[in-house]
């Protein structure tokens, strides 16, 4: 994995978090959609953690 991939995933997290924040502010928001976004953000976060570990190994 490259640093570019980490950067792309981080940008995706930012975008998803913005969508999530806007969604949950609505009084009758779609709870399923909110849950999907939370899972997506968590998945991307886990991917970034793995990618950082791989980059660290490559540097060592």
C-alpha positions, 0 to 999 in steps of 0.5 A, a space after each residue: 500500500 502506498 501513502 496515496 492510498 492512505 490519503 485517499 481513504 482519509 479523504 473518504 472518511 472526511 467526506 463520509 463523516 460530513 455526510 453522517 453529521 448532516 444526516 443525523 442532524 435531521 429530526 427524522 433521519 434514516 437510521 439505516 443510512 446513518 448506520 451504513 455510514 458509521 460502518 463505512 467510516 470504521 472500515 476505512 479507519 481499519 484499512 488505514 491502520 493496516 496500511 500504516 502498518 505496512 508502510 512502517 514495515 517497508 520503511 524498516 
